[in-house]
Structures are given as C-alpha cells and as structure tokens.
Amino acid sequence: MKLDVLAIGAHPDDVELGCGGTLAVLARRGKKVGILHLTRGEMGTRGTPEERVAEAEGAARALGAVEMDFLDCGDGGLRTGPAEEDSLIEKIRLWRPDLVLGPTPSDRHPDHGRGHRLVEAACFYAGLRNRAPWTGEPFRPAAVFSYMQHDHFTPSFLVDVTAGWEAKIESMRAYRSQLHGGGATGEGPVTKVSTPEFWYAVEGRARHYGEIISAAYAEPFWSRTPLAVADPTSILPGGVR
C-alpha cells in the first residue's frame, strides 16, 4: 500500500511518544499512515521483544496506522551500515511515503541519533536507480522531518495535535511494559520512562508547545532545510491574540 506518511522509530514507543498525535490527526483526515520500528527493543530493561511487538501492534491500531512493521537493526547499538540501509530502502520503495517522520539528530539515547542518520541516508539512497535495485523501483520521499525525543531543539514548526491527543494517549497506554500510564510501575525495575514524572512530562511538553500556537496540545518538529509555504496566511496561529 502506498503511504502518505511513514513514521520511523529506533524502538517501539519512540514514534508514539514523539509524533503519535500528528499521526492520529493525519489518519483522521484520511491520510494513509504507517509506522516502522528499526528494532524490537530487545535490549531494553523492561519487557520482552514479544511483548513489545504486541504493544506496538496495539499502539498502531490506536493511531489509525494502516501499515506497521519491524526491521532488525540491533537495539542498544543500532547498526547503520549498507545492509541496514538496504532493508530500509526496501520499505521506502514498497510503501512510497511522500513524508517521512524520523528520530531526532542528537539525543540522550545513542540509538536515536544513529536512527536519524540511517533514515536520512536511506531516504536519499532510495531514489538512486543503481542502489539496491533488487528492492524495487527508485523512490525518494519529498521531505524528512524529525520529531522531538528526550533532548530539546528549536522547532522548525509545530503541529496542533489537539484532535489526536486522546488517540496518542491510547497508543502510549498500549506500552504496558514500558510507560507509567500503561501500568509499567507495577512490575520490573524502575526506568526513566516508567516513572510518573516522564508520563506527565509528555503532556507538559505538548501543552507548552500548544500554548505557543494557541492550541491545547502541539508536537514539535525539525527540518534540515527551510520549509516552502504557498500561502503565509494558512499558517497563522488561531486562538486569542
């Protein structure tokens, strides 16, 4: 199936935490949305790979994704070599997304920065006819934007995700082995993402960026290049001035 948007994360729950609201809003508008996890989170402190696959499936349903899959790029030392690039190129050529949302360029978890470099490289190489020709016809997404993870950056733009907020929360609750809101604190060792403080911080960040654009909730994104705006009046913030 051709996708309008493909969101890629290094680990199950990265996409939902970083851009789940955006995906839910786009799906509600009829866009075909897909999610690709570069690993199964097999080196994580909590949960088994099998549990995390099941959680990811539930989260994808909550967001309205029409495609969801995994690659095997190696959790806890994410590989970014030619083999991993080719496996990602194959998915890009199969789904042909116009927009790719990927990990942040630099972050607390080293796999996130590595994931960014892998996504950026594969999206470019996917458009080269002589690169991995066995994976399908060349295709290059129109843009790759990065969602915010642990570390902050100056956003290139903000997306009002108010209409998709409840779906984002539902997708986060699917990660029962990982996140406080899914019940993670009841079992297993405590991790940063399993604490109540982390759960509340996700909402706090969204409310902070939402206030900037007069929305209840917003998600921040970074673009390597300037954005083209056909009509400046279409991006004026609403709400009280």
C-alpha positions as CSV (number, residue, x, y, z in Angstrom):
1,M,0.0,0.0,0.0
2,K,1.3,3.5,-0.8
3,L,1.6,5.6,2.3
4,D,1.2,9.4,2.6
5,V,3.3,9.4,5.8
6,L,5.8,6.9,7.3
7,A,6.9,7.4,10.9
8,I,10.1,5.6,11.8
9,G,11.5,5.0,15.3
10,A,14.5,3.3,16.7
11,H,12.4,1.5,19.3
12,P,8.8,0.6,19.9
13,D,7.2,3.6,21.6
14,D,9.5,6.2,20.1
15,V,7.1,7.1,17.3
16,E,4.1,7.2,19.6
17,L,5.8,9.5,22.2
18,G,7.4,11.8,19.5
19,C,4.7,12.2,16.9
20,G,1.7,10.0,17.8
21,G,-0.6,13.0,17.9
22,T,0.4,14.1,14.5
23,L,-0.1,10.6,13.0
24,A,-3.6,10.4,14.6
25,V,-4.6,13.8,13.3
26,L,-3.4,12.8,9.8
27,A,-5.2,9.5,9.9
28,R,-8.4,11.2,10.9
29,R,-8.1,13.4,7.8
30,G,-7.9,10.3,5.6
31,K,-4.1,10.2,5.1
32,K,-2.6,6.7,4.9
33,V,-0.1,6.5,7.8
34,G,2.5,3.8,8.5
35,I,4.9,3.0,11.4
36,L,8.2,1.3,11.1
37,H,10.3,0.3,14.2
38,L,14.0,-0.2,13.5
39,T,14.3,-2.7,16.4
40,R,12.1,-4.7,18.7
41,G,13.6,-3.0,21.8
42,E,15.3,-6.3,22.6
43,M,18.0,-4.7,24.8
44,G,15.5,-2.7,26.9
45,T,15.4,-3.1,30.7
46,R,11.7,-3.8,30.8
47,G,9.6,-6.1,28.6
48,T,10.4,-8.9,26.2
49,P,10.7,-8.4,22.4
50,E,7.5,-10.4,22.0
51,E,5.7,-8.2,24.5
52,R,6.9,-5.1,22.8
53,V,5.8,-6.3,19.3
54,A,2.3,-6.9,20.7
55,E,2.3,-3.5,22.4
56,A,3.4,-1.9,19.1
57,E,0.5,-3.6,17.3
58,G,-2.0,-2.2,19.7
59,A,-0.4,1.3,19.6
60,A,-0.6,1.3,15.7
61,R,-4.3,0.4,15.9
62,A,-4.9,3.3,18.3
63,L,-3.3,5.8,16.0
64,G,-5.1,4.5,12.8
65,A,-1.9,3.3,11.1
66,V,-2.6,1.1,8.0
67,E,0.9,-0.4,8.0
68,M,3.3,-1.4,10.8
69,D,6.4,-3.4,10.7
70,F,9.9,-4.0,12.2
71,L,13.4,-4.1,11.0
72,D,16.3,-5.8,12.7
73,C,18.9,-3.1,13.1
74,G,20.1,-4.0,16.6
75,D,18.9,-2.4,19.7
76,G,21.5,-1.0,22.1
77,G,24.0,-0.3,19.3
78,L,21.8,0.4,16.3
79,R,23.6,-0.5,13.1
80,T,23.7,1.9,10.3
81,G,25.7,0.0,7.6
82,P,24.8,-0.8,4.0
83,A,22.7,-3.9,5.0
84,E,20.5,-1.8,7.3
85,E,20.2,0.9,4.7
86,D,19.1,-1.6,2.1
87,S,16.5,-3.1,4.4
88,L,15.1,0.4,5.0
89,I,15.3,1.3,1.3
90,E,13.2,-1.7,0.5
91,K,10.4,-0.5,2.9
92,I,10.6,3.0,1.5
93,R,10.3,1.7,-2.1
94,L,7.4,-0.6,-1.1
95,W,5.4,2.0,0.7
96,R,6.5,5.1,-1.2
97,P,5.7,7.7,1.5
98,D,5.7,11.3,0.5
99,L,6.6,12.3,4.0
100,V,8.9,10.6,6.5
101,L,9.0,11.4,10.2
102,G,12.1,10.1,11.9
103,P,14.3,10.3,15.0
104,T,16.0,13.4,16.2
105,P,19.6,14.1,15.0
106,S,21.1,14.0,18.5
107,D,19.5,12.7,21.7
108,R,20.1,11.1,25.2
109,H,19.7,7.6,23.7
110,P,22.6,7.0,21.2
111,D,20.2,4.8,19.1
112,H,18.1,7.8,18.3
113,G,20.9,9.8,16.7
114,R,22.0,6.6,14.8
115,G,18.5,6.1,13.7
116,H,18.3,9.6,12.4
117,R,21.4,9.1,10.3
118,L,20.1,5.8,9.0
119,V,16.7,7.3,8.0
120,E,18.3,10.3,6.3
121,A,20.7,8.2,4.3
122,A,18.1,5.6,3.2
123,C,15.6,8.2,2.2
124,F,18.2,9.7,-0.2
125,Y,19.6,6.4,-1.5
126,A,16.1,5.0,-2.1
127,G,16.0,7.5,-5.1
128,L,19.1,6.1,-6.8
129,R,18.3,3.6,-9.5
130,N,21.5,1.6,-9.1
131,R,21.4,1.4,-5.3
132,A,19.9,-2.0,-4.2
133,P,17.9,-2.5,-7.5
134,W,16.5,-5.8,-6.2
135,T,14.5,-3.9,-3.6
136,G,12.2,-2.2,-6.1
137,E,11.8,0.9,-8.3
138,P,13.6,4.1,-7.1
139,F,11.6,6.4,-4.9
140,R,12.6,9.3,-2.7
141,P,10.3,11.0,-0.1
142,A,9.6,14.7,-0.6
143,A,10.7,15.5,2.9
144,V,12.1,14.0,6.1
145,F,11.3,15.8,9.4
146,S,12.5,14.9,12.9
147,Y,10.2,14.6,15.9
148,M,11.4,15.6,19.4
149,Q,12.5,12.9,21.8
150,H,14.3,13.4,25.1
151,D,16.6,16.4,24.2
152,H,15.1,19.7,23.2
153,F,15.8,21.6,20.0
154,T,14.5,24.8,18.4
155,P,11.5,23.6,16.4
156,S,11.1,24.4,12.7
157,F,7.4,24.0,13.1
158,L,4.7,22.9,15.4
159,V,1.6,20.7,14.7
160,D,-1.6,21.2,16.5
161,V,-2.4,17.7,17.7
162,T,-5.4,18.5,19.9
163,A,-7.8,16.4,17.8
164,G,-5.4,13.5,18.0
165,W,-4.4,13.7,21.6
166,E,-6.7,11.0,23.1
167,A,-5.5,8.6,20.4
168,K,-1.9,9.4,21.3
169,I,-2.6,8.7,24.9
170,E,-4.3,5.4,24.0
171,S,-1.3,4.4,21.9
172,M,1.0,5.2,24.9
173,R,-1.1,3.1,27.2
174,A,-0.6,0.2,24.9
175,Y,3.1,0.0,26.1
176,R,2.2,-1.7,29.4
177,S,5.7,-2.9,29.9
178,Q,7.3,0.5,29.4
179,L,5.3,3.5,30.4
180,H,3.7,4.6,33.7
181,G,0.3,5.3,32.1
182,G,0.2,1.7,30.8
183,G,0.8,0.3,34.3
184,A,4.6,-0.2,34.0
185,T,5.5,0.8,37.5
186,G,3.7,-2.2,38.9
187,E,6.3,-4.7,37.8
188,G,10.0,-4.8,36.9
189,P,12.8,-2.4,37.6
190,V,12.2,1.4,37.5
191,T,13.4,3.2,34.4
192,K,13.2,6.8,33.4
193,V,10.2,6.2,31.0
194,S,8.3,4.1,33.6
195,T,8.1,6.9,36.1
196,P,5.0,9.1,36.6
197,E,7.2,12.2,36.0
198,F,8.1,11.1,32.5
199,W,4.4,10.5,31.7
200,Y,3.4,13.9,33.0
201,A,6.3,15.5,31.1
202,V,5.0,14.2,27.8
203,E,1.7,16.1,28.4
204,G,3.6,19.2,29.8
205,R,5.7,19.5,26.6
206,A,2.7,19.2,24.4
207,R,0.8,21.8,26.4
208,H,3.9,24.1,26.3
209,Y,4.2,24.0,22.5
210,G,0.4,24.1,22.2
211,E,0.2,27.4,24.1
212,I,2.7,28.9,21.6
213,I,0.2,28.4,18.7
214,S,-3.0,28.8,20.8
215,A,-3.8,25.1,20.8
216,A,-4.3,22.7,23.7
217,Y,-1.5,20.4,22.5
218,A,1.2,20.5,19.9
219,E,4.2,18.4,18.7
220,P,7.5,20.0,17.6
221,F,9.5,19.0,14.5
222,W,12.8,19.9,13.0
223,S,13.6,20.3,9.3
224,R,17.1,20.3,7.9
225,T,16.1,22.7,5.1
226,P,13.8,25.7,5.0
227,L,10.1,25.0,4.5
228,A,8.1,26.1,1.5
229,V,4.9,27.9,2.3
230,A,2.5,28.7,-0.6
231,D,0.1,30.8,1.5
232,P,1.5,32.5,4.6
233,T,-2.0,33.2,5.9
234,S,-2.6,29.5,6.1
235,I,-0.1,29.1,8.9
236,L,-1.3,32.0,11.2
237,P,-2.0,30.8,14.7
238,G,-5.6,30.8,15.9
239,G,-6.9,31.4,19.4
240,V,-6.7,34.5,21.5
241,R,-4.2,37.1,20.2
